[in-house]
Amino acid sequence: MMISDYLPHSSAITLIDEILEFIPCESIKVRSVINEQNPFLEDGKFMTQKAIEMMAQSLGIYDSKMRELRGEKAIFGFLLGSRKFEIFRPYFKVGDEIVIISKCSIQDESGFGVYDSELFVNGELGARAVLNVMSPDEEFVKKALSE
């Protein structure tokens, strides 16, 4: 499957290139290379505060992989917020390799989850954060999108 199969939003803003590792109920490791077509580039720089979107996309892929194991299809999830967002590099540049490792801290039956994410730039820690997400069931998403 392609990354776009795991992220049910526009491929124009898909920031992840490949899945490196997926451990069900535990973690995901993804990779991306910053390229000139990246929609978040500003004067050739990808400002690190926008890396939250890359971390969120890693969790979207994680959720879709978990749903796939249950025979369900990928649906929209929601980034509720982040805590402890630490930035160790002000920006990334075209050609930089980004690896994100996101680990499940809490995931409850309602779809609420807390994940610890670390982002590495060319092998060095570039940012980390704790992300709160909601991955509701398909019926909830249908209702939310129709309102």
DSSP file (Angstrom, degrees, kcal/mol; ACC not computed):
  #  RESIDUE AA STRUCTURE BP1 BP2  ACC     N-H-->O    O-->H-N    N-H-->O    O-->H-N    TCO  KAPPA ALPHA  PHI   PSI    X-CA   Y-CA   Z-CA
    1    1 A M              0   0    0      0, 0.0     2,-0.2     0, 0.0     3,-0.0   0.000 360.0 360.0 360.0 155.6    0.0    0.0    0.0
    2    2 A M    >>  -     0   0    0      1,-0.1     3,-1.6    16,-0.0     4,-0.6  -0.594 360.0-111.0 -93.5 158.6    1.0    3.6   -0.5
    3    3 A I  H >> S+     0   0    0     14,-0.3     3,-1.8     1,-0.3     4,-1.0   0.877 117.6  62.5 -54.8 -39.4    1.3    6.2    2.2
    4    4 A S  H 34 S+     0   0    0      1,-0.3    -1,-0.3     2,-0.2     5,-0.1   0.748  94.1  62.8 -61.8 -22.5   -1.8    8.0    0.8
    5    5 A D  H <4 S+     0   0    0     -3,-1.6    69,-0.3     1,-0.2    -1,-0.3   0.747 106.6  44.5 -71.2 -22.8   -3.8    4.8    1.5
    6    6 A Y  H << S+     0   0    0     -3,-1.8    58,-0.2    -4,-0.6    -2,-0.2   0.601 109.9  57.2 -96.4 -14.3   -3.1    5.3    5.2
    7    7 A L     <  -     0   0    0     -4,-1.0     2,-1.4     2,-0.1    -1,-0.2  -0.913  69.9-159.7-120.3 103.0   -3.8    9.1    5.3
    8    8 A P        +     0   0    0      0, 0.0     2,-0.2     0, 0.0    68,-0.1  -0.085  62.4  84.8 -80.2  41.2   -7.3    9.9    4.1
    9    9 A H  S    S-     0   0    0     -2,-1.4    -2,-0.1    -5,-0.1     5,-0.1  -0.730  94.8 -48.9-127.3-178.1   -6.6   13.6    3.3
   10   10 A S    >   -     0   0    0     -2,-0.2     3,-1.3     1,-0.2    -1,-0.1  -0.214  40.5-141.4 -56.3 132.0   -5.2   15.4    0.3
   11   11 A S  G >  S+     0   0    0      1,-0.3     3,-1.2     2,-0.2    -1,-0.2   0.693  95.3  77.4 -67.4 -16.7   -1.9   13.9   -1.0
   12   12 A A  G 3  S+     0   0    0      1,-0.3    -1,-0.3    26,-0.0    -2,-0.1   0.785 102.1  37.2 -63.6 -26.3   -0.7   17.5   -1.6
   13   13 A I  G <  S+     0   0    0     -3,-1.3     2,-0.5    25,-0.1    -1,-0.3   0.237  82.9 125.5-111.4  14.4    0.0   17.8    2.1
   14   14 A T    <   +     0   0    0     -3,-1.2    40,-0.1     1,-0.1   -10,-0.1  -0.632  32.4 178.7 -73.2 122.0    1.2   14.3    2.8
   15   15 A L        +     0   0    0     -2,-0.5     2,-0.4    38,-0.1    -1,-0.1   0.455  50.1  87.2-106.6  -3.8    4.6   14.8    4.5
   16   16 A I        -     0   0    0      1,-0.1    16,-0.2    16,-0.1     3,-0.1  -0.835  48.0-174.3-103.2 135.3    5.6   11.2    5.1
   17   17 A D        -     0   0    0     14,-2.2     2,-0.3    -2,-0.4   -14,-0.3   0.830  62.9  -4.3 -95.0 -39.3    7.4    9.1    2.5
   18   18 A E  E     -A   31   0A   0     13,-2.0    13,-2.6   -16,-0.1     2,-0.6  -0.997  57.7-116.5-157.0 157.4    7.6    5.6    4.0
   19   19 A I  E     +A   30   0A   0     -2,-0.3    11,-0.3    11,-0.2     3,-0.1  -0.860  25.0 179.3 -94.4 124.5    6.9    3.4    6.9
   20   20 A L  E     -     0   0A   0      9,-2.9     2,-0.3    -2,-0.6    10,-0.2   0.809  68.1  -1.8 -92.7 -36.1   10.1    2.0    8.4
   21   21 A E  E     -A   29   0A   0      8,-2.0     8,-2.9     2,-0.0     2,-0.4  -0.977  53.9-170.9-158.2 140.1    8.6    0.0   11.3
   22   22 A F  E     -A   28   0A   0     -2,-0.3     6,-0.2     6,-0.2    -3,-0.0  -0.974   2.1-175.9-135.8 120.6    5.2   -0.7   12.8
   23   23 A I  E >>  -A   27   0A   0      4,-2.7     3,-2.1    -2,-0.4     4,-2.0  -0.948  34.0-120.5-116.1 108.5    4.8   -2.5   16.1
   24   24 A P  T 34 S+     0   0    0      0, 0.0     4,-0.0     0, 0.0    38,-0.0  -0.136  91.5   3.7 -53.0 138.8    1.0   -3.0   16.8
   25   25 A C  T 34 S+     0   0    0      1,-0.2    82,-0.0    37,-0.1    78,-0.0   0.584 133.5  56.1  63.9  12.8   -0.2   -1.4   20.0
   26   26 A E  T <4 S-     0   0    0     -3,-2.1    78,-3.2     1,-0.3     2,-0.3   0.599 101.4 -29.5-135.0 -62.4    3.2    0.1   20.6
   27   27 A S  E  <  -AB  23 103A   0     -4,-2.0    -4,-2.7    76,-0.2     2,-0.3  -0.967  32.3-143.5-160.6 169.6    4.9    2.3   18.0
   28   28 A I  E     -AB  22 102A   0     74,-2.1    74,-2.6    -2,-0.3     2,-0.4  -0.991   7.7-160.7-142.5 147.1    5.6    3.5   14.5
   29   29 A K  E     +AB  21 101A   0     -8,-2.9    -9,-2.9    -2,-0.3    -8,-2.0  -0.994  18.9 175.9-129.5 123.7    8.7    4.7   12.8
   30   30 A V  E     -AB  19 100A   0     70,-2.4    70,-2.2    -2,-0.4     2,-0.3  -0.828  14.2-148.2-127.7 164.3    8.4    6.7    9.5
   31   31 A R  E     +AB  18  99A   0    -13,-2.6   -14,-2.2    -2,-0.3   -13,-2.0  -0.965  15.3 169.9-135.6 148.8   10.8    8.5    7.2
   32   32 A S  E     - B   0  98A   0     66,-2.5    66,-3.8    -2,-0.3     2,-0.5  -0.983  22.0-144.6-151.2 152.5   10.6   11.5    4.9
   33   33 A V  E     - B   0  97A   0     -2,-0.3     2,-0.3    64,-0.2    64,-0.2  -0.990  29.7-119.9-118.7 127.5   13.1   13.6    2.9
   34   34 A I        -     0   0    0     62,-2.4    61,-3.3    -2,-0.5     2,-0.3  -0.496  41.7-177.0 -66.4 122.6   12.4   17.3    2.7
   35   35 A N    >   -     0   0    0     -2,-0.3     3,-1.8    59,-0.2     6,-0.1  -0.752  41.3-102.9-121.6 170.1   11.9   18.2   -0.9
   36   36 A E  T 3  S+     0   0    0      1,-0.3     8,-0.1    -2,-0.3     5,-0.1   0.680 117.1  59.9 -66.5 -18.3   11.4   21.3   -2.9
   37   37 A Q  T 3  S+     0   0    0      3,-0.0    -1,-0.3     2,-0.0    -3,-0.0   0.449  71.7 128.7 -88.5  -0.2    7.6   20.5   -3.4
   38   38 A N    X   -     0   0    0     -3,-1.8     3,-1.6     1,-0.2   -25,-0.1  -0.376  56.4-144.8 -59.2 122.7    7.0   20.5    0.4
   39   39 A P  T 3  S+     0   0    0      0, 0.0    -1,-0.2     0, 0.0   -26,-0.1   0.638  94.4  58.5 -67.8 -12.6    4.0   22.8    0.9
   40   40 A F  T 3  S+     0   0    0      2,-0.0     7,-0.5    10,-0.0     2,-0.1   0.385  75.7 122.0 -98.6   4.2    5.4   24.1    4.2
   41   41 A L  E <   -F   46   0B   0     -3,-1.6     2,-0.4     5,-0.1     5,-0.2  -0.441  39.7-170.5 -68.0 137.9    8.7   25.4    2.9
   42   42 A E  E >  S-F   45   0B   0      3,-3.1     3,-1.6    -2,-0.1    -2,-0.0  -0.966  76.0 -21.4-129.1 113.8    9.4   29.1    3.5
   43   43 A D  T 3  S-     0   0    0     -2,-0.4     3,-0.1     1,-0.3    -1,-0.1   0.883 129.3 -50.4  52.3  41.6   12.4   30.5    1.6
   44   44 A G  T 3  S+     0   0    0      1,-0.2    50,-0.8    -8,-0.1     2,-0.4   0.531 119.4 109.0  78.4   6.7   13.8   27.0    1.3
   45   45 A K  E <   -FG  42  93B   0     -3,-1.6    -3,-3.1    48,-0.2     2,-0.8  -0.931  58.7-149.8-120.4 140.9   13.4   26.2    5.0
   46   46 A F  E     -FG  41  92B   0     46,-2.8    46,-2.4    -2,-0.4    -5,-0.1  -0.917  29.4-135.6-103.6 104.6   10.9   23.9    6.8
   47   47 A M  E >   - G   0  91B   0     -2,-0.8     3,-2.0    -7,-0.5    44,-0.3  -0.404  10.5-129.5 -67.2 134.3   10.5   25.6   10.1
   48   48 A T  G >  S+     0   0    0     42,-1.9     3,-2.3     1,-0.3     4,-0.3   0.758 101.5  69.5 -61.2 -29.1   10.6   23.1   13.0
   49   49 A Q  G >  S+     0   0    0     41,-0.3     3,-0.9     1,-0.3    -1,-0.3   0.780  93.7  60.4 -61.5 -22.2    7.4   24.2   14.6
   50   50 A K  G X> S+     0   0    0     -3,-2.0     3,-1.4     1,-0.2     4,-0.7   0.550  79.5  87.5 -79.2  -6.8    5.6   22.8   11.6
   51   51 A A  H <>  +     0   0    0     -3,-2.3     4,-2.5     1,-0.3    -1,-0.2   0.701  68.6  78.6 -65.3 -18.3    7.0   19.3   12.4
   52   52 A I  H <> S+     0   0    0     -3,-0.9     4,-2.7    -4,-0.3    -1,-0.3   0.886  90.8  54.0 -54.7 -38.6    4.0   18.8   14.7
   53   53 A E  H <> S+     0   0    0     -3,-1.4     4,-2.3     2,-0.2    -1,-0.2   0.884 106.9  50.0 -65.1 -38.3    2.1   18.0   11.4
   54   54 A M  H  X S+     0   0    0     -4,-0.7     4,-1.9     2,-0.2    -2,-0.2   0.918 111.7  48.0 -65.4 -42.2    4.7   15.4   10.5
   55   55 A M  H  X S+     0   0    0     -4,-2.5     4,-1.6     1,-0.2    -2,-0.2   0.923 111.4  50.6 -62.5 -44.0    4.3   13.8   13.9
   56   56 A A  H  X S+     0   0    0     -4,-2.7     4,-2.0     1,-0.2    -2,-0.2   0.891 108.3  52.6 -61.8 -39.9    0.5   13.9   13.7
   57   57 A Q  H  X S+     0   0    0     -4,-2.3     4,-2.3     1,-0.2    -1,-0.2   0.867 103.9  56.4 -65.6 -34.6    0.7   12.2   10.2
   58   58 A S  H  X S+     0   0    0     -4,-1.9     4,-2.2     1,-0.2    -1,-0.2   0.893 109.1  47.5 -61.6 -36.8    2.9    9.5   11.7
   59   59 A L  H  X S+     0   0    0     -4,-1.6     4,-2.8     2,-0.2    -2,-0.2   0.842 107.6  55.4 -73.1 -33.3    0.1    8.9   14.2
   60   60 A G  H  X S+     0   0    0     -4,-2.0     4,-2.2     2,-0.2    -2,-0.2   0.906 110.2  46.1 -62.2 -40.9   -2.5    8.9   11.4
   61   61 A I  H  X S+     0   0    0     -4,-2.3     4,-2.6     2,-0.2    -2,-0.2   0.914 111.2  52.3 -67.0 -43.0   -0.6    6.2    9.7
   62   62 A Y  H  X S+     0   0    0     -4,-2.2     4,-2.3     1,-0.2    -2,-0.2   0.940 111.0  47.3 -56.8 -48.7   -0.2    4.3   13.0
   63   63 A D  H  X S+     0   0    0     -4,-2.8     4,-2.6     1,-0.2    -1,-0.2   0.910 111.6  50.4 -61.2 -43.3   -4.0    4.4   13.5
   64   64 A S  H  X S+     0   0    0     -4,-2.2     4,-2.4   -58,-0.2    -1,-0.2   0.887 109.8  50.4 -63.7 -38.8   -4.7    3.3   10.0
   65   65 A K  H  X S+     0   0    0     -4,-2.6     4,-1.7     2,-0.2    -1,-0.2   0.896 110.6  49.6 -65.4 -39.6   -2.3    0.4   10.4
   66   66 A M  H  X S+     0   0    0     -4,-2.3     4,-1.0     2,-0.2    -2,-0.2   0.919 112.0  48.0 -64.3 -42.9   -4.1   -0.6   13.6
   67   67 A R  H ><>S+     0   0    0     -4,-2.6     5,-3.1     1,-0.2     3,-0.6   0.891 107.0  57.2 -63.4 -39.2   -7.5   -0.4   11.8
   68   68 A E  H ><5S+     0   0    0     -4,-2.4     3,-1.5     1,-0.2    -1,-0.2   0.894 102.3  54.7 -58.7 -40.9   -6.1   -2.4    9.0
   69   69 A L  H 3<5S+     0   0    0     -4,-1.7    -1,-0.2     1,-0.3    -2,-0.2   0.802 109.5  48.0 -62.7 -28.7   -5.3   -5.2   11.4
   70   70 A R  T <<5S-     0   0    0     -4,-1.0    -1,-0.3    -3,-0.6    -2,-0.2   0.363 121.8-107.5 -92.4   4.0   -9.0   -5.2   12.6
   71   71 A G  T < 5S+     0   0    0     -3,-1.5    -3,-0.2    -4,-0.3     2,-0.2   0.706  78.9 128.6  78.3  19.9  -10.2   -5.2    9.0
   72   72 A E      < -     0   0    0     -5,-3.1    -1,-0.3    -6,-0.1     2,-0.2  -0.628  56.7-114.8-104.2 164.4  -11.3   -1.6    9.1
   73   73 A K        -     0   0    0     -2,-0.2     2,-0.1     1,-0.1   -67,-0.1  -0.594  37.5 -89.5 -96.7 161.7  -10.6    1.2    6.7
   74   74 A A        +     0   0    0    -69,-0.3     2,-0.3    -2,-0.2    -1,-0.1  -0.430  50.0 177.1 -67.1 138.5   -8.5    4.4    7.3
   75   75 A I        -     0   0    0    -15,-0.1     2,-0.1   -69,-0.1    -8,-0.1  -0.873  36.4 -74.8-135.3 170.7  -10.5    7.4    8.6
   76   76 A F        -     0   0    0     -2,-0.3     2,-0.3   -68,-0.1    65,-0.1  -0.395  43.7-168.2 -66.0 140.7   -9.8   10.9    9.8
   77   77 A G        -     0   0    0     58,-0.1     2,-0.4    -2,-0.1    58,-0.2  -0.743  14.4-127.4-118.2 173.9   -8.3   11.4   13.2
   78   78 A F  E     -C  134   0A   0     56,-2.6    56,-2.6    -2,-0.3     2,-0.8  -0.984   2.8-140.5-132.2 128.8   -7.9   14.6   15.1
   79   79 A L  E     -C  133   0A   0     -2,-0.4    54,-0.2    54,-0.2     3,-0.1  -0.789  21.0-177.8 -81.8 114.5   -4.9   16.2   16.7
   80   80 A L  E     -     0   0A   0     52,-2.5     2,-0.3    -2,-0.8    53,-0.2   0.798  53.9 -60.3 -85.3 -31.4   -6.3   17.6   19.9
   81   81 A G  E     -C  132   0A   0     51,-1.5    51,-2.9     2,-0.0     2,-0.3  -0.966  44.1-113.6 168.3 178.0   -3.1   19.3   21.1
   82   82 A S  E     -C  131   0A   0     -2,-0.3     2,-0.3    49,-0.2    49,-0.2  -0.967  16.6-165.5-138.9 155.5    0.5   18.8   22.1
   83   83 A R  E     +C  130   0A   0     47,-2.7    47,-2.8    -2,-0.3     3,-0.2  -0.932  69.7  20.1-134.1 159.1    2.6   19.2   25.3
   84   84 A K  E    S+     0   0A   0     -2,-0.3     2,-0.8     1,-0.2    -1,-0.1   0.850  71.8 179.0  52.4  40.0    6.2   19.4   26.0
   85   85 A F  E     -     0   0A   0     44,-0.2     2,-0.4    -3,-0.1    44,-0.2  -0.646   4.9-174.8 -76.7 112.3    7.0   20.4   22.4
   86   86 A E  E     -C  128   0A   0     42,-3.1    42,-2.0    -2,-0.8     2,-0.5  -0.924  11.7-158.9-113.8 133.4   10.8   20.9   22.4
   87   87 A I  E     +C  127   0A   0     -2,-0.4    40,-0.2    40,-0.2    39,-0.1  -0.948  16.6 172.5-114.2 127.0   12.7   22.2   19.4
   88   88 A F  S    S+     0   0    0     38,-3.0    39,-0.2    -2,-0.5    -1,-0.1   0.504  74.3  39.2-110.4  -9.8   16.4   21.5   19.0
   89   89 A R  S    S-     0   0    0     37,-1.1    -1,-0.2     1,-0.1   -41,-0.1  -0.995  72.3-141.5-137.4 136.3   16.9   22.8   15.5
   90   90 A P  S    S-     0   0    0      0, 0.0   -42,-1.9     0, 0.0   -41,-0.3   0.815  78.3  -9.2 -70.4 -28.7   15.2   26.0   14.2
   91   91 A Y  E     -G   47   0B   0    -44,-0.3     2,-0.3   -43,-0.1   -44,-0.2  -0.983  57.2-128.6-159.6 165.4   14.5   24.6   10.7
   92   92 A F  E     -G   46   0B   0    -46,-2.4   -46,-2.8    -2,-0.3     2,-0.3  -0.811  25.9-144.5-113.1 160.4   15.2   21.7    8.2
   93   93 A K  E >   -G   45   0B   0     -2,-0.3     3,-2.4   -48,-0.2   -59,-0.3  -0.827  34.9 -71.9-124.4 165.6   16.4   22.2    4.7
   94   94 A V  T 3  S+     0   0    0    -50,-0.8   -59,-0.2    -2,-0.3     3,-0.1  -0.289 120.5  27.2 -54.7 131.3   15.8   20.5    1.3
   95   95 A G  T 3  S+     0   0    0    -61,-3.3    -1,-0.3     1,-0.3     2,-0.1   0.168  85.5 135.4  98.7 -16.4   17.5   17.2    1.3
   96   96 A D    <   -     0   0    0     -3,-2.4   -62,-2.4   -62,-0.1     2,-0.5  -0.429  52.6-132.6 -66.5 137.0   17.3   16.6    5.1
   97   97 A E  E     -B   33   0A   0    -64,-0.2    25,-3.0    -2,-0.1     2,-0.5  -0.812  20.9-161.8 -91.8 127.0   16.2   13.1    6.1
   98   98 A I  E     -BD  32 121A   0    -66,-3.8   -66,-2.5    -2,-0.5     2,-0.4  -0.932   8.9-175.7-111.7 129.1   13.5   13.1    8.8
   99   99 A V  E     -BD  31 120A   0     21,-2.3    21,-3.4    -2,-0.5     2,-0.5  -0.996   6.7-165.3-123.3 129.0   12.8   10.0   10.9
  100  100 A I  E     -BD  30 119A   0    -70,-2.2   -70,-2.4    -2,-0.4     2,-0.5  -0.953   5.7-168.5-117.2 130.9    9.9   10.1   13.3
  101  101 A I  E     -BD  29 118A   0     17,-2.5    17,-2.4    -2,-0.5     2,-0.5  -0.980   8.9-175.6-117.1 120.1    9.4    7.6   16.1
  102  102 A S  E     -BD  28 117A   0    -74,-2.6   -74,-2.1    -2,-0.5     2,-0.4  -0.970   3.9-165.9-120.4 129.2    6.0    7.7   17.8
  103  103 A K  E     -BD  27 116A   0     13,-2.9    13,-2.5    -2,-0.5     2,-0.4  -0.932  23.1-118.9-119.4 136.6    5.2    5.5   20.8
  104  104 A C  E     + D   0 115A   0    -78,-3.2    11,-0.2    -2,-0.4     3,-0.1  -0.568  33.3 168.3 -73.4 125.0    1.8    4.9   22.3
  105  105 A S  E    S+     0   0A   0      9,-3.0     2,-0.3     1,-0.4    10,-0.2   0.801  72.2   1.1 -98.9 -47.7    1.6    6.0   25.9
  106  106 A I  E     + D   0 114A   0      8,-1.9     8,-2.8     2,-0.0    -1,-0.4  -0.996  58.5 171.2-143.3 136.7   -2.2    5.7   26.4
  107  107 A Q  E     - D   0 113A   0     -2,-0.3     6,-0.2     6,-0.2     2,-0.2  -0.903  16.0-168.5-144.6 117.1   -5.0    4.6   24.0
  108  108 A D    >   -     0   0    0      4,-2.7     3,-1.4    -2,-0.3    -2,-0.0  -0.483  37.7 -98.9-103.5 176.7   -8.5    4.1   25.4
  109  109 A E  T 3  S+     0   0    0      1,-0.3    -1,-0.1    -2,-0.2     0, 0.0   0.763 117.3  61.4 -63.9 -27.9  -11.7    2.6   24.0
  110  110 A S  T 3  S-     0   0    0      2,-0.1    -1,-0.3    26,-0.1    27,-0.2   0.653 120.2-103.6 -75.6 -14.0  -13.1    5.9   22.9
  111  111 A G  S <  S+     0   0    0     -3,-1.4    24,-2.2     1,-0.4     2,-0.3   0.337  75.7 138.9 106.5  -5.5  -10.2    6.6   20.6
  112  112 A F  E     + E   0 134A   0     22,-0.2    -4,-2.7    23,-0.1    -1,-0.4  -0.556  28.3 175.2 -73.5 134.9   -8.4    9.1   22.8
  113  113 A G  E     -DE 107 133A   0     20,-2.7    20,-2.7    -2,-0.3     2,-0.4  -0.987  28.2-153.1-143.4 153.3   -4.7    8.6   22.7
  114  114 A V  E     -DE 106 132A   0     -8,-2.8    -9,-3.0    -2,-0.3    -8,-1.9  -0.995  22.3-176.6-124.6 129.6   -1.4   10.1   24.0
  115  115 A Y  E     -DE 104 131A   0     16,-2.5    16,-2.9    -2,-0.4     2,-0.6  -0.973  23.7-139.5-132.4 140.9    1.8    9.5   22.1
  116  116 A D  E     -DE 103 130A   0    -13,-2.5   -13,-2.9    -2,-0.4     2,-0.4  -0.887  29.1-170.6 -97.0 122.2    5.4   10.4   22.7
  117  117 A S  E     -DE 102 129A   0     12,-3.1    12,-2.3    -2,-0.6     2,-0.4  -0.938  12.4-172.5-120.9 137.5    7.0   11.5   19.4
  118  118 A E  E     -DE 101 128A   0    -17,-2.4   -17,-2.5    -2,-0.4     2,-0.5  -0.986   8.7-156.9-125.1 139.0   10.6   12.2   18.5
  119  119 A L  E     -DE 100 127A   0      8,-3.1     7,-3.5    -2,-0.4     8,-1.6  -0.967   6.6-162.6-119.3 124.5   11.8   13.6   15.3
  120  120 A F  E     -DE  99 125A   0    -21,-3.4   -21,-2.3    -2,-0.5     2,-0.6  -0.891   5.0-156.8-109.7 136.0   15.4   13.1   14.1
  121  121 A V  E >  S-DE  98 124A   0      3,-3.5     3,-2.1    -2,-0.4   -23,-0.2  -0.952  81.5 -22.7-113.1 114.9   17.0   15.1   11.4
  122  122 A N  T 3  S-     0   0    0    -25,-3.0    -1,-0.2    -2,-0.6   -24,-0.1   0.870 131.2 -48.0  49.9  39.6   19.9   13.4    9.6
  123  123 A G  T 3  S+     0   0    0    -26,-0.3     2,-0.4     1,-0.2    -1,-0.3   0.320 119.2 105.0  89.0  -7.2   20.2   11.1   12.7
  124  124 A E  E <  S- E   0 121A   0     -3,-2.1    -3,-3.5     1,-0.0    -1,-0.2  -0.856  82.0 -99.1-110.1 143.8   20.2   13.9   15.3
  125  125 A L  E     + E   0 120A   0     -2,-0.4    -5,-0.3    -5,-0.3     3,-0.1  -0.403  44.6 168.7 -61.1 121.4   17.2   14.8   17.6
  126  126 A G  E     -     0   0A   0     -7,-3.5   -38,-3.0     1,-0.4   -37,-1.1   0.716  60.4 -16.6-105.8 -30.1   15.5   17.8   16.0
  127  127 A A  E     -CE  87 119A   0     -8,-1.6    -8,-3.1   -40,-0.2    -1,-0.4  -0.976  52.5-166.3-167.5 159.7   12.3   17.9   18.1
  128  128 A R  E     +CE  86 118A   0    -42,-2.0   -42,-3.1    -2,-0.3     2,-0.3  -0.984  12.8 164.9-152.9 155.6   10.0   16.0   20.4
  129  129 A A  E     - E   0 117A   0    -12,-2.3   -12,-3.1    -2,-0.3     2,-0.6  -0.986  36.7-118.7-161.6 161.2    6.5   16.3   21.8
  130  130 A V  E     -CE  83 116A   0    -47,-2.8   -47,-2.7    -2,-0.3     2,-0.4  -0.968  37.0-159.0-105.8 121.6    3.7   14.6   23.5
  131  131 A L  E     -CE  82 115A   0    -16,-2.9   -16,-2.5    -2,-0.6     2,-0.5  -0.866  11.0-154.2-109.2 135.9    0.6   14.5   21.2
  132  132 A N  E     +CE  81 114A   0    -51,-2.9   -52,-2.5    -2,-0.4   -51,-1.5  -0.930  26.6 173.8-104.2 125.9   -3.0   14.1   22.3
  133  133 A V  E     -CE  79 113A   0    -20,-2.7   -20,-2.7    -2,-0.5     2,-0.4  -0.879  27.5-143.4-132.0 161.4   -5.1   12.6   19.5
  134  134 A M  E     +CE  78 112A   0    -56,-2.6   -56,-2.6    -2,-0.3   -22,-0.2  -0.992  13.7 178.2-126.6 123.8   -8.6   11.4   18.9
  135  135 A S        -     0   0    0    -24,-2.2   -58,-0.1    -2,-0.4   -23,-0.1  -0.714  21.3-176.6-121.6  77.0   -9.3    8.4   16.6
  136  136 A P        -     0   0    0      0, 0.0   -25,-0.1     0, 0.0   -26,-0.1  -0.095  32.3 -85.0 -72.4 171.9  -13.0    8.0   16.9
  137  137 A D     >  -     0   0    0    -27,-0.2     4,-1.7     1,-0.1     3,-0.4  -0.276  44.5-101.1 -72.8 167.1  -15.0    5.3   15.2
  138  138 A E  H  > S+     0   0    0      1,-0.2     4,-2.4     2,-0.2     5,-0.2   0.833 119.4  57.2 -60.5 -37.0  -16.3    5.6   11.7
  139  139 A E  H  > S+     0   0    0      1,-0.2     4,-2.1     2,-0.2    -1,-0.2   0.901 105.8  50.5 -63.1 -41.3  -19.8    6.6   12.7
  140  140 A F  H  > S+     0   0    0     -3,-0.4     4,-2.5     2,-0.2    -1,-0.2   0.919 111.1  48.7 -61.8 -44.1  -18.5    9.6   14.7
  141  141 A V  H  X S+     0   0    0     -4,-1.7     4,-2.5     2,-0.2     5,-0.2   0.916 109.3  51.9 -64.6 -43.8  -16.4   10.8   11.8
  142  142 A K  H  X S+     0   0    0     -4,-2.4     4,-1.3     1,-0.2    -1,-0.2   0.924 112.5  46.2 -57.7 -45.0  -19.3   10.6    9.4
  143  143 A K  H  X S+     0   0    0     -4,-2.1     4,-0.9     1,-0.2     3,-0.2   0.921 112.7  49.5 -64.6 -44.5  -21.5   12.6   11.7
  144  144 A A  H  < S+     0   0    0     -4,-2.5     3,-0.4     1,-0.2    -2,-0.2   0.883 111.9  48.2 -63.7 -39.3  -18.9   15.2   12.3
  145  145 A L  H  < S+     0   0    0     -4,-2.5    -1,-0.2     1,-0.2    -2,-0.2   0.740 108.8  54.0 -75.0 -22.9  -18.1   15.7    8.6
  146  146 A S  H  <        0   0    0     -4,-1.3    -1,-0.2    -3,-0.2    -2,-0.2   0.649 360.0 360.0 -85.8 -14.6  -21.8   16.0    7.7
  147  147 A E     <        0   0    0     -4,-0.9    -1,-0.2    -3,-0.4    -2,-0.2   0.453 360.0 360.0 -88.5 360.0  -22.5   18.8   10.2
